[in-house]
Amino acid sequence: MQVDADGLAGPLEARWTLYTVGRASVESSEGGLRLRTVDARESALADAQIDDYHGRARRALPWVPPLRLTVRARWSHPSAALRGTTGFGFWNDPINAQGRFAAAPNALWFFHASEPSRMRLRRDSVGHGLVAAAMRADAVSPALLTAGNLALRIPGIDRIAGQIGRSRMGGGDMLLRVDLNLTAWHDYVLDWRRDGAVFAVDGAEAARLETDDLPRVCLGFVAWIDNNWAALGDEGRYRAGRLDAPGVQGLEIARIAIEDDGSEIRTHKWHER
């Protein structure tokens, strides 16, 4: 596939991985690069993404602050019609192929989840829709992760395990304006600073998170769409699963740029829209 990088045609850099599972695809489109799920079923994962963390150890992930991420993107459906989760930003890929935690979760991103997801990182947050979000968790030993994954599967004990896990997590999320048309092209910008993070849409500040909310580890970039859902209730119970997502649901990306101290270090532009 050919892309534009600062107006110069060239192949997609080796750093980027195009990754799909199940009823999903990544393909070129008139607007750029389209990530799609097609008639996804709750019985199986469907996931389409582009990332730069595959093949890297978590301790060697490439991104730390200060940096600025710009993504020009649009979705195939309005917020109320999207099923599953989708978005773009940075995380440490903490969940393995079996859907269990392989590391403590850390993330900073534009994140959209449909109902029944309730990933409420603050008690006053909605838990679904398009949010500016961060998750911060300290390192956890492999033995404790194994015990926690097992406990989350045992009725009664799952709530205790969830409460312990939640007590070790920081973070926050802020719902972006509900009238934002997700099917139109927008420039989404994330300024990840050492003293906080600022999210903007089309040049207007949309959310701000404080230093204590933010990850303290290096992260990898990801943009994705899938049919997952997850809920973390106020009582600490963690639940997760998959959803039917009929038809084609997609995230289309025209540009990804990551800047460090004002110098663009990684950029890909498809068609300017």
C-alpha positions as CSV (number, residue, x, y, z in Angstrom):
1,M,0.0,0.0,0.0
2,Q,1.3,3.5,-0.8
3,V,1.0,6.4,1.5
4,D,2.1,10.0,1.6
5,A,4.6,11.1,4.1
6,D,5.1,14.9,4.0
7,G,3.8,14.8,0.4
8,L,6.4,12.1,-0.7
9,A,5.0,8.8,-1.9
10,G,6.4,5.7,-0.3
11,P,5.6,2.4,1.3
12,L,4.1,2.1,4.7
13,E,6.9,2.2,7.2
14,A,8.0,-1.1,8.7
15,R,7.3,0.3,12.2
16,W,3.5,0.0,11.6
17,T,1.6,-3.3,12.0
18,L,-1.7,-3.8,10.3
19,Y,-3.5,-6.3,12.4
20,T,-6.9,-8.1,12.1
21,V,-8.7,-10.8,13.9
22,G,-12.0,-12.5,12.8
23,R,-14.5,-10.6,10.7
24,A,-12.4,-7.5,10.3
25,S,-10.1,-5.9,7.6
26,V,-7.7,-3.0,7.1
27,E,-7.8,-1.6,3.6
28,S,-7.1,1.5,1.5
29,S,-10.1,3.8,0.8
30,E,-10.8,7.1,-0.9
31,G,-10.2,8.9,2.4
32,G,-7.2,7.0,3.6
33,L,-6.9,3.8,5.6
34,R,-10.1,2.1,6.7
35,L,-10.4,-0.2,9.7
36,R,-13.5,-2.3,9.5
37,T,-15.5,-5.0,11.2
38,V,-18.0,-6.9,9.1
39,D,-21.1,-8.6,10.6
40,A,-19.2,-9.2,13.8
41,R,-20.8,-11.8,16.2
42,E,-20.7,-11.9,20.0
43,S,-19.3,-15.4,19.8
44,A,-15.9,-14.3,18.4
45,L,-13.6,-11.3,18.5
46,A,-13.5,-9.0,15.5
47,D,-10.7,-6.5,15.6
48,A,-9.0,-4.3,13.0
49,Q,-6.1,-2.0,14.0
50,I,-2.8,-0.3,13.1
51,D,-0.2,-0.1,15.8
52,D,3.5,0.2,16.5
53,Y,3.9,-2.1,19.5
54,H,3.6,-5.6,17.9
55,G,7.0,-7.4,18.4
56,R,8.2,-5.0,21.1
57,A,8.6,-5.8,24.8
58,R,6.4,-3.6,27.0
59,R,9.5,-2.0,28.6
60,A,10.7,-1.0,25.1
61,L,7.5,0.7,23.8
62,P,8.4,3.9,22.0
63,W,6.3,6.8,23.4
64,V,6.8,8.9,26.5
65,P,6.0,12.6,27.1
66,P,6.3,15.3,25.9
67,L,4.6,14.6,22.6
68,R,1.7,15.6,20.4
69,L,-0.5,13.1,18.5
70,T,-2.7,14.3,15.7
71,V,-5.1,11.9,14.0
72,R,-7.5,13.0,11.2
73,A,-10.3,10.5,11.3
74,R,-14.0,9.8,10.9
75,W,-16.3,6.9,11.8
76,S,-18.9,5.1,9.7
77,H,-21.7,5.6,12.2
78,P,-22.8,8.2,14.8
79,S,-21.9,7.4,18.4
80,A,-25.3,5.8,19.3
81,A,-25.0,3.3,16.4
82,L,-21.4,2.1,16.9
83,R,-21.1,-1.3,18.6
84,G,-18.0,-2.3,20.6
85,T,-15.0,-0.1,21.2
86,T,-12.9,2.0,19.0
87,G,-10.4,4.9,19.1
88,F,-6.8,5.9,18.9
89,G,-3.9,6.9,21.2
90,F,-1.4,5.1,23.4
91,W,-1.5,2.0,25.6
92,N,0.7,-0.9,26.8
93,D,-1.4,-3.7,25.3
94,P,-2.1,-5.4,28.6
95,I,-4.6,-8.0,27.5
96,N,-3.5,-11.3,25.9
97,A,-5.1,-13.4,23.2
98,Q,-7.2,-15.2,25.8
99,G,-8.7,-11.9,27.0
100,R,-6.8,-12.0,30.3
101,F,-4.5,-9.3,31.8
102,A,-0.8,-9.9,31.0
103,A,0.2,-6.5,32.6
104,A,-1.4,-3.7,34.6
105,P,-3.3,-1.5,32.2
106,N,-2.0,1.9,31.2
107,A,-3.5,4.1,28.4
108,L,-4.0,7.6,27.2
109,W,-6.3,8.0,24.3
110,F,-9.6,9.1,22.5
111,F,-11.8,6.1,23.4
112,H,-15.3,5.2,22.3
113,A,-17.3,2.4,23.9
114,S,-20.9,1.4,23.3
115,E,-23.4,0.1,25.9
116,P,-23.2,-2.1,27.9
117,S,-19.7,-0.9,28.5
118,R,-19.3,1.0,31.7
119,M,-15.5,1.7,32.0
120,R,-16.1,4.4,34.7
121,L,-12.8,5.7,35.9
122,R,-14.6,8.5,37.9
123,R,-17.8,8.0,39.7
124,D,-19.4,10.9,37.9
125,S,-18.5,9.6,34.4
126,V,-21.0,8.1,32.0
127,G,-18.9,5.1,31.0
128,H,-19.7,5.0,27.3
129,G,-19.6,7.3,24.3
130,L,-16.5,9.2,23.0
131,V,-14.2,10.2,25.9
132,A,-10.8,11.6,26.5
133,A,-9.4,8.9,28.9
134,A,-6.4,7.8,30.8
135,M,-5.6,4.6,32.8
136,R,-2.7,4.5,35.2
137,A,-1.6,1.4,37.1
138,D,1.6,0.4,38.9
139,A,3.5,-2.7,38.0
140,V,2.0,-6.0,39.1
141,S,4.0,-9.2,39.6
142,P,3.2,-12.2,37.3
143,A,2.0,-14.2,40.3
144,L,-0.5,-11.5,41.3
145,L,-1.7,-11.1,37.8
146,T,-2.3,-14.9,37.5
147,A,-4.2,-14.9,40.8
148,G,-6.2,-11.8,39.8
149,N,-7.2,-13.3,36.4
150,L,-8.4,-16.4,38.2
151,A,-10.3,-14.5,40.8
152,L,-12.1,-12.4,38.2
153,R,-13.7,-15.6,36.9
154,I,-15.1,-16.9,40.3
155,P,-18.5,-15.5,41.3
156,G,-18.3,-13.8,44.7
157,I,-14.6,-13.4,44.7
158,D,-14.7,-11.4,41.4
159,R,-16.0,-8.3,43.3
160,I,-13.2,-8.5,45.8
161,A,-10.6,-8.9,43.1
162,G,-12.1,-6.0,41.1
163,Q,-12.1,-3.8,44.2
164,I,-8.4,-4.5,44.9
165,G,-7.6,-3.9,41.2
166,R,-9.5,-0.6,41.1
167,S,-7.8,0.6,44.3
168,R,-4.4,0.2,42.5
169,M,-5.6,2.1,39.5
170,G,-5.6,5.8,38.7
171,G,-6.9,7.7,35.7
172,G,-9.8,9.7,34.5
173,D,-12.2,10.2,31.6
174,M,-14.1,13.1,30.3
175,L,-17.0,12.8,27.9
176,L,-16.5,14.8,24.7
177,R,-19.4,17.0,23.5
178,V,-22.3,14.8,22.6
179,D,-23.2,16.8,19.4
180,L,-19.9,16.0,17.8
181,N,-20.6,14.4,14.4
182,L,-18.3,11.3,14.4
183,T,-19.1,10.6,10.7
184,A,-17.4,13.9,9.6
185,W,-13.7,14.4,9.3
186,H,-12.1,16.0,12.4
187,D,-8.6,16.6,13.6
188,Y,-8.1,15.0,17.0
189,V,-5.1,16.2,18.9
190,L,-3.6,14.8,22.1
191,D,-0.9,16.8,23.9
192,W,0.8,14.4,26.4
193,R,2.8,16.6,28.7
194,R,4.8,15.9,31.9
195,D,2.3,18.1,33.8
196,G,-0.9,16.7,32.3
197,A,-2.7,16.0,29.0
198,V,-4.8,18.2,26.8
199,F,-7.3,16.9,24.2
200,A,-8.5,19.0,21.3
201,V,-10.9,18.6,18.4
202,D,-10.4,20.9,15.3
203,G,-8.3,23.2,17.4
204,A,-10.7,23.6,20.3
205,E,-9.8,22.2,23.7
206,A,-12.1,19.4,24.5
207,A,-10.7,17.9,27.8
208,R,-7.9,18.1,30.2
209,L,-6.4,15.5,32.5
210,E,-4.1,16.1,35.4
211,T,-0.6,14.5,36.0
212,D,-1.9,12.1,38.6
213,D,-4.3,10.6,36.1
214,L,-1.6,9.8,33.5
215,P,0.5,6.7,32.8
216,R,4.0,6.6,34.2
217,V,5.3,4.0,31.7
218,C,6.2,4.0,28.0
219,L,3.4,3.2,25.6
220,G,2.7,2.2,22.0
221,F,0.4,3.8,19.5
222,V,-2.8,2.1,18.4
223,A,-5.9,2.9,16.3
224,W,-8.6,0.3,16.2
225,I,-12.2,-0.8,16.0
226,D,-13.6,-4.1,17.5
227,N,-16.7,-5.7,19.0
228,N,-15.6,-5.8,22.7
229,W,-17.3,-4.4,25.7
230,A,-16.2,-4.1,29.3
231,A,-17.6,-2.8,32.5
232,L,-16.0,-1.9,35.8
233,G,-18.7,-1.0,38.3
234,D,-18.5,1.2,41.4
235,E,-18.6,-2.0,43.5
236,G,-15.5,-3.2,41.8
237,R,-17.0,-6.0,39.7
238,Y,-15.3,-6.4,36.3
239,R,-17.2,-7.9,33.4
240,A,-16.3,-8.2,29.7
241,G,-17.5,-9.8,26.5
242,R,-18.3,-9.2,22.8
243,L,-21.2,-7.8,20.9
244,D,-23.0,-8.4,17.7
245,A,-22.1,-5.6,15.3
246,P,-24.3,-6.1,12.2
247,G,-23.1,-4.8,8.8
248,V,-19.9,-2.8,8.3
249,Q,-18.6,-0.6,11.1
250,G,-15.5,1.4,10.4
251,L,-12.9,3.9,11.4
252,E,-11.2,5.8,8.5
253,I,-7.9,7.6,9.0
254,A,-6.4,10.2,6.7
255,R,-3.4,11.2,8.8
256,I,-1.4,10.1,11.8
257,A,1.4,12.4,13.1
258,I,3.4,12.2,16.3
259,E,5.5,15.2,17.2
260,D,8.2,15.6,19.9
261,D,9.0,19.2,21.1
262,G,7.6,20.6,17.9
263,S,9.5,18.3,15.5
264,E,7.5,15.9,13.5
265,I,9.1,12.5,14.0
266,R,6.5,10.1,12.6
267,T,3.9,11.1,10.1
268,H,1.6,9.5,7.5
269,K,-0.8,11.3,5.4
270,W,-3.2,9.6,3.1
271,H,-5.6,11.9,1.2
272,E,-6.0,15.4,2.6
273,R,-9.7,15.9,3.3
